[in-house]
Amino acid sequence: MAQALTQSRLLKVCGLLNAEHVRYVVVGGFALALHGYPRFTKDVDILIEPTLDNATRTLKALEGLTWGISRELDPADVIAKPFTIVGDDPRVDILTLACSIRYADAAPKIQTLDIEGVAVPIPDIDTLIRTKQTDRLRDKADVEELERIKVLRSGAF
């Protein structure tokens, strides 16, 4: 039941972003799960193209979430910072940088999944690994699991 609620939150966020033609890719815990490593996550992390137009469309899309908090944010502030947190159910982290990865780095290798009729863009596994190259223990564990998945997919185990 909790997984269905979590997935429904992801699909709601992606549906809203897609309706506004936002250029984004899902990173973080949801991208991990979609690559085969499900783990608890409390937010939807999106890496956006950091242009004023795209940030404006992102905030407009997220007005469809509870409380309409995104109306209070300035698109120029969103693109000037590495991340902006919007809302709490679901919480959306808008990233302009994920570790050293920008949207332009991820865009050529985006894999778009169709989940219940909603397009969900995720980075390829190598780009996702690069977004996790931090000193946080959770990210180190995520990288280990993603590397295992790569080995299993390659058949070299």
C-alpha positions, 0 to 999 in steps of 0.5 A: 500500500505504501509503495502505491501511494509513493508511486502515485505521488511520483506520477502526479508530479510527473503528470503536472510537469509534463502538462507544462512541458517542463524539461526535467529528469527524475533523480534520487530515490525514485530513479533508483527504484526505477533502475531496480533498487527500491528504497524509502524516499520522502521526496521527488527529486527533479533535475531541471534545465535551469532557464527562466522559462523552464523554472517558470513552467516548473513552478506553474506545474507544481501549483497543482500540488497541495497548498500551492506553495510554488506560487510564492517562489521566484523562478530567478531564485530557483535557477540561481540555487542548486536546489529548492524545496517545494511542498510537503505532500509530496515534497518536491526538490527542484535541483539545478545541479545534482552533484556535478551533473546538470540537466544538459549532462543528463538530457542526452541519456534520458530514458523515458518510462511509461508508468500508467500512461505517465511519461517518467524521464529518468537518467541512464544508470551511469548518469544516476551514479554520477549524481550520487558521487557525494560523501553521504553514506546513503549515496555511497550505499546507493552507488554500490547497489547501482554498480551491482545492478550494472554487473547483473545487467551485463551478465558478468557476475 
